[in-house]
């Protein structure tokens, strides 16, 4: 909803064409601003292609640098004017500043084999991550009672997951083993960017869903059920390390959005041409519930649960419009009403929550269905 006030206005206030919500590649799924208007499937294909090119470009650059270094070394070595000016063997020397990036690139070459997704770019540009980590940790002390509660919730989720998998017998044990291995693997990937973390999770979802599809003989409903439980189990455990990570500017965007919404306190329901009459008690109740739902999103840890808050909020809005107009609400009625609710609620960490859902939700939920539709409107 960051661009909500800039939507083009027409006679009936704010209007967005339904085709604007769909993927720009024309596949029929819902697009997302975070994926440059593409759906998650098309975005991943595009991202893989771009990343592949980036890796090739980085290799070419690294090889070029290496050749230049070797040429420089050969000429200075041949001149023998300064015996200690270069290292005595054509290996990267620890104290040799210009060879530093390439020695790190060699490490990356090894990491590539273990499927650690990084780009050489990082090695050629100084990173400020280590500095910010300390600062952010100092400001992020959680009260013991909140930590205890989170720990209890995590234990409960683990117990529920095991109980659910028992019904699947042997495949259930295999799923549990893979999920645990994935969580351990992710905990060692502290230095990945948010996009890379997202890609690791999405890759895991994809490979597991593919295996489940063949196990359930193509029953997508059964696969969805299992994947919902997998998402709940994995993301409850990873939440602390991947929600609003310090490698992003999510927090900065949160504060900017909150400030901007506060600055729009003067905007009235009439200015937005919202078809909701709060004088009607039922409508007023819908509005209060919608505000509560969108605020509650921040307290959830599973992407699907956060998405559920947006869906419930949206349904309250549709109900309020229907009661006011005494006829079904249209998409043109919905968007201004959603903007009004977001302005009244000023939900905490709105951008972080949107990004978290975008990065870590089971992609099929964002691409189709009512969850996808409501989320696309909010974004």
PyMOL commands that set and color helices and strands:
alter all, ss='L'
color gray80, all
select helices_A, chain A and resi 4-6+18-21+33-35+40-79+97-113+121-124+129-138+144-166+170-187+194-215+220-242+250-263+281-299+303-325+331-345+350-360+363-367+369-378
alter helices_A, ss='H'
color red, helices_A
select strands_A, chain A and resi 9-10+13-14
alter strands_A, ss='S'
color yellow, strands_A
deselect
rebuild
show_as cartoon
